[in-house]
Amino acid sequence: MGARKRESANRRKEALKTQYFAKLNNVPTSPRKMRLAADMVRGMEVFKALGVLKFSNKEASQRLEKLLRSAIANWEQKNERKAENGELYVSTIYVDCAAMLKRLRPAPRGRGYRIRKRSNHVTLFVDTITKNDNKN
């Protein structure tokens, strides 16, 4: 690896140390369904988002709720105090495609139907609300 690439990689690692996030890899849910649940809480205050996810009837919302609790715990561990109500918000959520399992199902006349079992990766960032932010 060249010096320039190594330097930019080190800058990215340092930037991640100051951000508070949680990752969930290889979730056996299609990215489209996970994005619907992620769109419900993007930009919300974290305790309000937890309530929305808890009472949502989507399966993906249960996984996002657990991931959000993990991101809050990461913030609390780095700052060595409990998060207060109205202090944190969900700044960014990424839902990316992961590996796809490809299968064939028998069909009439010697053919086969394709079955694609999709999975995804979710990255959730939380950030503190400053006095200048007008987040809800």
HELIX and SHEET records of a PDB file:
HELIX    1   1 ALA A    3  LYS A   17  1                                  15    
HELIX    2   2 PRO A   31  VAL A   41  1                                  11    
HELIX    3   3 VAL A   46  LYS A   54  1                                   9    
HELIX    4   4 GLU A   59  ASN A   79  1                                  21    
HELIX    5   5 PRO A  108  GLY A  110  5                                   3    
SHEET    1   A 3 TYR A  20  VAL A  27  0                                        
SHEET    2   A 3 ASN A 120  THR A 128 -1                                        
SHEET    3   A 3 LEU A  88  CYS A  97 -1                                        
SHEET    1   B 2 LEU A 101  PRO A 106  0                                        
SHEET    2   B 2 GLY A 112  LYS A 117 -1                                        
END                                                                             
